[in-house]
Amino acid sequence: MMTQPTNTNCDFGKVLREAREKVGMDLRQISDLTRIQIRYIEALESERWEDVPRGVIGRGFVRLIAREIGADADMLLEKYRECREEPPLEHMAPADMESEFRVGVGERRFNLFGFMIERQLLKFLASVLGVILALTILLWIWSPWSSSEPLPVESAAAVETEGAHSLELLAVKATSLTLKVGDDEPVVVDFAPSEKRTFKVDEAELTLKEPGALRLSWDGEALKAPESATVKFPSDLESLKP
């Protein structure tokens, strides 16, 4: 596992925790309001960076929490960036977009796909693009409308995927699994009793907490209960057919 950078002068976690406690909110309340799992909030306050996703997802967590506790989001994001040793202004549009936009250094107006755009408007458009990208990734993690049934309050954020095959999971009892779709980062998915989730995938890897706690279907075909905790689709499909 890659070692996470450590800033010995970092006080991000202390400042975040004090801001939360100042408004009298506990971790469960923050989790319910933001749909961020408690383990991620605890990791942020304890500065366990190896447990916090990098990039726009991690920064999105910080911004959502700051909004709910009425804290200075820009200040917290700057402390977060320094603690994780991320490049300055990484949350803005990628630097390499300048070449595609044909931006001239020192000019007040720029040629953007054939249209002359003022510098300030270009900065605004780049900021909007960055926000849209961040929101898209966050919704991919915990979209509450991706499940066909109402999402329980205790359940983790929903995961939205795309693919040619339908992988359906029905929980016999409360359980959880780790889902890895293609080359994406693994995501922990919690299930309430009788909760059903459907994922559109081309290939996926499941790491089950309890193999017997879930009923699996692939493209509408019911499968046998897996014998091992790790199941890969479609490579393990034949062994799971009745």
C-alpha positions in Angstrom: 0.0 0.0 0.0 1.3 3.5 -0.9 2.4 5.5 2.1 0.3 8.6 2.6 2.2 12.0 3.0 2.3 13.3 6.6 2.6 16.9 7.6 3.8 17.1 11.2 2.6 20.7 11.5 -0.9 19.8 10.4 -3.9 20.8 12.6 -6.7 20.1 10.1 -8.3 17.3 12.2 -8.2 19.3 15.4 -9.8 22.3 13.8 -12.5 20.3 12.0 -13.4 18.4 15.2 -13.5 21.6 17.3 -15.8 23.3 14.7 -18.1 20.3 14.8 -18.2 20.2 18.6 -18.8 24.0 18.8 -22.2 23.6 17.1 -23.0 20.5 19.3 -23.2 17.9 16.5 -22.0 14.3 16.8 -20.6 12.1 14.0 -23.9 10.4 13.4 -25.7 13.7 12.8 -23.1 14.8 10.4 -23.2 11.5 8.6 -27.0 11.6 8.3 -26.9 15.2 6.9 -24.1 14.7 4.4 -24.6 10.9 3.6 -20.8 10.5 4.3 -20.0 7.3 6.2 -18.9 7.9 9.8 -15.6 6.0 9.1 -14.6 8.7 6.6 -15.5 11.6 9.0 -13.5 9.9 11.8 -10.6 9.4 9.5 -10.7 13.1 8.6 -10.7 14.2 12.2 -8.0 11.8 13.1 -6.0 12.6 10.0 -5.8 8.9 8.9 -5.2 9.9 5.3 -4.8 6.3 4.1 -8.6 5.9 4.8 -9.7 9.1 3.0 -10.1 9.1 -0.8 -7.8 11.6 -2.6 -8.7 14.3 -5.1 -12.1 15.8 -5.6 -13.9 13.1 -3.5 -11.8 13.9 -0.3 -12.2 17.7 -0.9 -15.9 17.2 -1.5 -16.2 15.5 1.9 -14.5 18.5 3.6 -16.7 21.0 1.8 -20.0 19.2 2.7 -19.0 18.9 6.3 -18.0 22.5 6.5 -21.3 23.6 5.0 -23.3 21.6 7.6 -21.4 22.9 10.6 -21.1 26.5 9.4 -17.3 26.4 9.2 -15.1 28.3 6.8 -14.8 25.8 3.9 -12.0 27.7 2.1 -9.9 27.7 5.3 -10.5 24.0 6.0 -9.8 23.0 2.4 -6.5 24.9 2.5 -5.5 23.1 5.7 -6.6 19.8 4.2 -4.5 20.5 1.1 -1.5 21.3 3.2 -1.8 18.2 5.4 -2.2 15.9 2.3 0.5 17.8 0.5 -1.7 18.3 -2.6 -0.8 20.9 -5.2 -2.3 24.4 -4.7 -5.6 25.1 -6.5 -5.9 21.5 -7.5 -9.7 21.8 -7.1 -9.8 24.2 -10.0 -9.9 23.1 -13.7 -6.8 21.1 -14.9 -3.9 23.1 -16.1 -3.7 21.3 -19.3 -7.1 22.6 -20.3 -5.3 25.9 -21.3 -3.8 24.3 -24.4 -7.2 23.1 -25.6 -8.7 26.5 -24.9 -5.8 28.2 -26.7 -5.2 30.7 -23.9 -2.6 33.4 -24.6 -0.6 34.5 -21.6 -1.1 38.2 -20.8 -4.1 38.6 -23.1 -7.5 40.0 -21.8 -9.5 38.0 -24.3 -9.1 34.4 -25.5 -10.2 32.4 -28.5 -12.4 29.6 -27.1 -13.5 27.2 -29.8 -13.8 30.1 -32.3 -15.5 32.5 -29.8 -13.7 35.5 -28.2 -14.1 35.2 -24.4 -13.1 37.6 -21.7 -10.5 36.4 -19.1 -12.9 36.7 -16.2 -15.6 34.8 -18.0 -13.2 32.0 -18.9 -12.2 31.7 -15.3 -15.8 31.5 -14.3 -16.5 28.8 -16.9 -13.5 26.8 -15.7 -14.7 27.0 -12.1 -18.2 25.9 -13.1 -16.7 22.9 -15.0 -14.7 22.0 -11.9 -17.8 22.1 -9.7 -19.8 20.0 -12.1 -17.0 17.4 -12.3 -16.8 17.3 -8.5 -20.6 16.9 -8.1 -20.7 14.2 -10.7 -18.1 12.1 -8.9 -19.8 12.7 -5.5 -23.2 11.6 -6.9 -21.6 8.5 -8.3 -20.7 7.5 -4.8 -23.9 8.2 -2.8 -26.8 8.9 -5.2 -30.0 8.1 -3.2 -32.1 7.5 -6.3 -30.0 4.7 -7.8 -31.7 2.1 -5.7 -35.2 0.8 -6.7 -36.3 0.8 -3.1 -36.2 3.7 -0.6 -32.8 4.1 0.9 -32.8 3.4 4.7 -31.3 6.2 6.9 -28.6 3.8 8.2 -27.6 2.6 4.7 -24.4 3.9 3.1 -24.5 6.1 0.0 -25.7 4.4 -3.2 -23.2 3.6 -6.0 -24.1 4.4 -9.6 -22.3 2.3 -12.3 -22.4 1.8 -16.1 -22.0 -1.4 -18.1 -23.5 -4.0 -20.4 -24.6 -6.5 -17.7 -26.9 -6.3 -14.8 -25.6 -7.5 -11.4 -28.4 -7.7 -8.8 -27.8 -8.3 -5.1 -30.6 -9.0 -2.6 -29.7 -8.9 1.1 -31.1 -11.8 3.3 -29.9 -9.8 6.4 -27.9 -6.7 7.2 -24.5 -7.0 5.7 -21.9 -5.2 3.6 -19.5 -5.8 0.8 -16.6 -4.1 -1.1 -17.4 -3.5 -4.8 -14.7 -2.9 -7.4 -16.0 -2.1 -10.9 -13.3 -2.3 -13.6 -10.3 -0.1 -12.8 -12.3 2.1 -10.4 -11.4 2.3 -6.7 -13.2 -0.2 -4.4 -16.3 1.2 -2.6 -17.9 -0.2 0.6 -21.6 -0.8 0.1 -23.9 -1.4 3.1 -27.2 -3.4 2.8 -30.2 -3.3 5.1 -32.3 -6.5 5.5 -34.3 -7.3 2.3 -32.6 -4.4 0.5 -32.0 -4.9 -3.3 -29.3 -3.2 -5.3 -28.7 -3.4 -9.1 -25.4 -2.4 -10.7 -24.7 -2.1 -14.4 -21.2 -3.5 -15.0 -18.9 -5.1 -17.6 -16.8 -6.7 -15.0 -16.8 -6.5 -11.2 -15.2 -7.9 -8.1 -17.2 -8.5 -4.9 -15.6 -9.0 -1.5 -18.4 -10.3 0.7 -18.5 -9.9 4.5 -20.8 -12.9 4.7 -21.2 -14.9 1.5 -24.5 -16.4 2.5 -26.1 -13.0 3.4 -26.7 -12.0 -0.3 -28.6 -13.5 -3.2 -26.9 -12.9 -6.5 -28.4 -12.6 -10.0 -26.6 -11.9 -13.4 -28.6 -10.5 -16.3 -31.8 -11.7 -14.5 -30.5 -15.3 -13.9 -30.4 -16.4 -10.2 -27.0 -17.7 -9.1 -25.9 -20.1 -6.3 -24.6 -18.7 -3.1 -20.8 -18.2 -3.5 -18.6 -20.5 -1.5 -15.8 -17.9 -1.1 -15.7 -14.3 0.1 -14.3 -13.0 -3.2 -16.4 -13.3 -6.4 -15.3 -12.0 -9.8 -17.7 -11.4 -12.7 -17.8 -12.6 -15.4 -14.9 -15.0 -14.7 -16.6 -16.9 -11.8 -20.0 -16.9 -13.5 -20.0 -20.5 -14.7 -19.2 -21.9 -11.2 -22.2 -19.9 -9.7 -24.8 -21.1 -12.2 -27.3 -23.6 -10.7 
